[in-house]
Amino acid sequence: MRFFDWHKDGLADHVGIVERVEGNKIYTVEGNSDDAVKRNNYNINDRSIYGFGIINYLSLIHISEPTRRVVIS
């Protein structure tokens, strides 16, 4: 994920999913880009880059103990 700081105020204003990086270009998919979902690309040195992040999917997984079976006859 790529975070944008459009207002240059040190706060993330927007986020995009990074599809790939080729050379000096970052290719993203962004929602709410001119009121649509669009593919965009930016120079790797673009001043609007606030940072990058990765979703930690493992932290979202909850593994519960197996349930016990009770058989009543």
N, C-alpha and C positions, 0 to 999 in steps of 0.2 A: 504494500500500500504506500502511496505517496501522499503526504500532507502538504497543503498549500497555505501560504500566508499572503493573501492578496493585498491586505491593508498595511503590510510591513509594520505590524504592531506587536509581533512576538507571539501571536495566537493563531492556531490553526483555523482557517476559515472554510476549508473544503478538503475532500479526500478523493483519491482516485485509485483504482486497482491497476497496478503495474502489470502489463502483459509481457513486456520484454524490454531489454536494453540492447541497442545496437550502436556500436561506436559511441558518439556523443549524444545520442537521442534516447529519451525515455518515452515509451509508448504506453498510454494509459487508456482505461475505459472509465468514464465518469458519468454519473447521473447529474441532473440539473445543470447541464452544460448547454446554455441557450435554450432552456426548457426542454431538453431532450437527453437521452442517453447517447453519448458519442465517444468515438475513439479520438484521442488527441495525441500529440507528441510535443515534447519540450526538449530544449537543449539541456544537457546534464548540468550546466552552470546557471540555469534559469534562477533569477533572484526570488521567484515566488516559492521555491522549494523550502519548506519548513523542516521536513524530515521524512523518514521512511519507517515503516513498521511491519511486523509480521504477527498475524493472529496466532496465539498459542492455543490451538484446538485441544491439546491434551488437557489443559486446565478446565475445559468445558465438559469433559467426560466424567460422569459419576458412575463408579462401579459399586453396586450394592452387593451385600452378602446374599448368597442364594437363599431363597425362601424354603422353609421346612415344610414337608408334606405331612399332614396329619391324617391318618386313615381311621375313620370311626366305623366299627362294624356293628 
